């Protein structure tokens, strides 16, 4: 299962706390399971087939192809002011 670093959990929570829904999460999807290009968007709830990953209050929704591709990975993140 995908794991999140403390930094990634904090950033995901920061993004999803701005959504009006209490159960919002960051959904990661991939249109091609053979490709490592992913899309991410804040969504109000997971799709029925999504894998839900929760870490330190952060919620990720992984579409099935992304869940397989990211199964043994660690998500890390940094924030930068523009």
C-alpha positions, 0 to 999 in steps of 0.5 A, a space after each residue: 500500500 502507498 505510504 505518506 511521509 509526514 510532509 506529504 500528509 501535511 500538504 494533502 491535509 492542507 489541500 483538502 481542508 480547503 474543500 467544503 466537504 468533510 470527507 474530501 481527499 486527494 484523488 490520484 488517477 492514471 489513464 494508462 497503467 503502463 505509464 507513470 504519469 498521474 493526475 491529482 485533484 481534490 475530490 469530495 469523496 472516493 469513487 466506488 472502486 478507489 482504494 482509500 489511504 489515510 495517514 495522519 488525517 490525510 485522505 488519498 483516493 487511488 483509482 485502481 490503476 494508480 493503486 497498483 502502480 503505487 502499491 509499494 511506493 512512498 509519497 513525499 512532498 514539499 511546498 514552495 511559495 510562488 
